[in-house]
């Protein structure tokens, strides 16, 4: 990763620039909270809409190449796959497979007692997995910014 001396080439990918848009409730609290996190105007070379598979990869590459880049994400940092689609579904399916194998263990020579599934634990495991992936995406955005050493993020 190179850090350019020319400030016009510095990347702008930092987590606070990923702005989530949420519906405004009747009191408008979400809108007020969102406006607190808005930044002043900046000149950019690259503006990426969405942080799904294509968006995050092109943004990370452009930022590491020294291009002034920002990502705007409406809802799911990293896209829908790690947040609500592919990975969470596979996580829950894996829990079901473990329960199935434990129940049918006798046919494999494994004797077990009663097998139950604690769905609260299954959901917690899924949420923790999603949080790890979102945290990793934020770390990758931070490390894509050549200014990180100078600014301490």
C-alpha positions as CSV (number, residue, x, y, z in Angstrom):
1,X,0.0,0.0,0.0
2,X,1.5,3.3,-0.9
3,X,0.9,6.7,0.7
4,X,1.2,9.6,-1.6
5,X,2.7,12.9,-0.6
6,X,0.2,14.7,-2.7
7,X,-2.9,15.3,-0.6
8,X,-5.1,15.2,-3.8
9,X,-4.4,11.4,-4.0
10,X,-5.3,10.5,-0.4
11,X,-8.1,8.0,-0.1
12,X,-11.1,8.9,1.9
13,X,-12.3,5.5,2.9
14,X,-13.0,5.6,6.6
15,X,-15.9,4.1,8.4
16,X,-17.6,7.4,9.3
17,X,-18.0,8.1,5.6
18,X,-20.2,5.0,5.2
19,X,-23.5,6.6,5.8
20,X,-26.5,4.5,6.6
21,X,-29.9,5.9,5.7
22,X,-32.7,4.8,7.9
23,X,-36.4,5.7,7.7
24,X,-37.3,8.7,9.8
25,X,-39.6,8.0,12.7
26,X,-42.3,10.4,13.8
27,X,-39.9,12.3,16.1
28,X,-37.1,12.5,13.5
29,X,-34.5,11.2,15.9
30,X,-32.8,8.9,13.3
31,X,-32.4,11.8,10.8
32,X,-30.9,14.1,13.5
33,X,-28.5,11.3,14.5
34,X,-27.5,10.7,10.9
35,X,-26.8,14.4,10.3
36,X,-24.4,14.5,13.2
37,X,-22.2,12.1,11.3
38,X,-22.2,14.0,8.0
39,X,-18.9,15.5,6.8
40,X,-18.1,18.7,5.1
41,X,-17.8,18.7,1.3
42,X,-14.7,17.1,-0.2
43,X,-13.4,16.6,-3.7
44,X,-13.3,12.9,-4.7
45,X,-12.1,11.0,-7.6
46,X,-14.2,7.9,-7.0
47,X,-17.6,7.6,-5.4
48,X,-18.8,4.0,-4.9
49,X,-22.4,3.4,-4.3
50,X,-22.9,0.3,-2.2
51,X,-20.4,-1.8,-0.2
52,X,-21.4,-5.2,-1.6
53,X,-18.9,-7.6,-3.3
54,X,-18.2,-5.3,-6.3
55,X,-18.4,-2.0,-4.4
56,X,-16.0,-2.9,-1.6
57,X,-13.4,-4.5,-3.8
58,X,-13.2,-1.6,-6.2
59,X,-13.2,0.9,-3.4
60,X,-10.4,-0.8,-1.5
61,X,-8.4,-1.1,-4.7
62,X,-8.9,2.5,-5.7
63,X,-8.0,3.7,-2.2
64,X,-4.9,1.6,-2.1
65,X,-3.9,3.0,-5.5
66,X,-4.0,6.5,-4.0
67,X,-7.3,7.6,-5.5
68,X,-9.6,9.8,-3.3
69,X,-12.4,7.4,-2.8
70,X,-15.6,7.3,-0.7
71,X,-18.2,4.6,-0.2
72,X,-21.9,5.3,0.4
73,X,-23.8,2.4,1.9
74,X,-27.5,2.6,2.5
75,X,-27.9,-0.3,4.9
76,X,-25.7,-3.4,4.9
77,X,-21.9,-2.8,5.3
78,X,-20.4,-5.5,3.2
79,X,-23.6,-6.1,1.3
80,X,-26.5,-8.4,2.0
81,X,-24.5,-11.7,1.8
82,X,-22.6,-11.4,5.1
83,X,-25.5,-9.6,6.8
84,X,-28.9,-11.2,6.0
85,X,-28.5,-13.6,3.1
86,X,-25.9,-16.2,2.3
87,X,-23.7,-16.4,5.4
88,X,-26.4,-16.1,8.2
89,X,-28.5,-18.7,6.4
90,X,-25.6,-21.1,6.1
91,X,-24.8,-20.5,9.8
92,X,-28.3,-21.6,10.8
93,X,-28.3,-24.5,8.4
94,X,-25.0,-25.7,10.0
95,X,-26.6,-25.6,13.4
96,X,-29.5,-27.8,12.0
97,X,-27.0,-30.3,10.6
98,X,-25.3,-30.7,13.9
99,X,-28.6,-31.4,15.6
100,X,-29.5,-33.9,12.9
101,X,-26.2,-35.7,13.2
102,X,-26.5,-35.8,17.0
103,X,-30.1,-37.2,16.8
104,X,-29.1,-39.8,14.3
105,X,-25.8,-40.7,15.9
106,X,-27.0,-44.2,16.9
107,X,-26.8,-45.3,13.3
108,X,-23.1,-44.3,13.3
109,X,-22.4,-46.0,16.6
110,X,-22.7,-42.9,18.8
111,X,-25.1,-43.1,21.6
112,X,-26.6,-39.8,22.7
113,X,-29.4,-38.8,25.0
114,X,-32.2,-36.4,24.1
115,X,-31.1,-33.7,21.7
116,X,-32.7,-30.3,21.7
117,X,-32.0,-27.1,19.8
118,X,-31.7,-23.8,21.8
119,X,-32.7,-21.3,19.1
120,X,-31.6,-18.3,21.2
121,X,-28.1,-19.7,21.1
122,X,-28.4,-20.4,17.4
123,X,-29.5,-16.8,16.8
124,X,-26.8,-15.4,19.1
125,X,-24.1,-17.4,17.2
126,X,-25.4,-16.1,13.9
127,X,-25.5,-12.4,15.1
128,X,-21.9,-12.8,16.5
129,X,-20.8,-14.1,13.1
130,X,-22.4,-11.2,11.3
131,X,-20.8,-8.7,13.7
132,X,-17.4,-10.2,13.1
133,X,-17.8,-9.8,9.4
134,X,-19.0,-6.2,9.6
135,X,-16.1,-5.4,11.9
136,X,-13.7,-6.9,9.5
137,X,-15.1,-4.8,6.6
138,X,-14.6,-1.6,8.7
139,X,-11.0,-2.7,9.4
140,X,-10.4,-3.2,5.7
141,X,-11.8,0.3,5.0
142,X,-9.6,1.8,7.6
143,X,-6.4,0.1,6.3
144,X,-7.3,1.1,2.7
145,X,-6.7,4.7,3.7
146,X,-3.0,5.7,3.2
147,X,-3.6,8.5,5.7
148,X,-4.3,6.1,8.6
149,X,-0.7,6.3,10.1
150,X,-0.8,10.1,10.0
151,X,-4.2,10.3,11.6
152,X,-4.0,7.3,13.9
153,X,-6.9,5.3,12.8
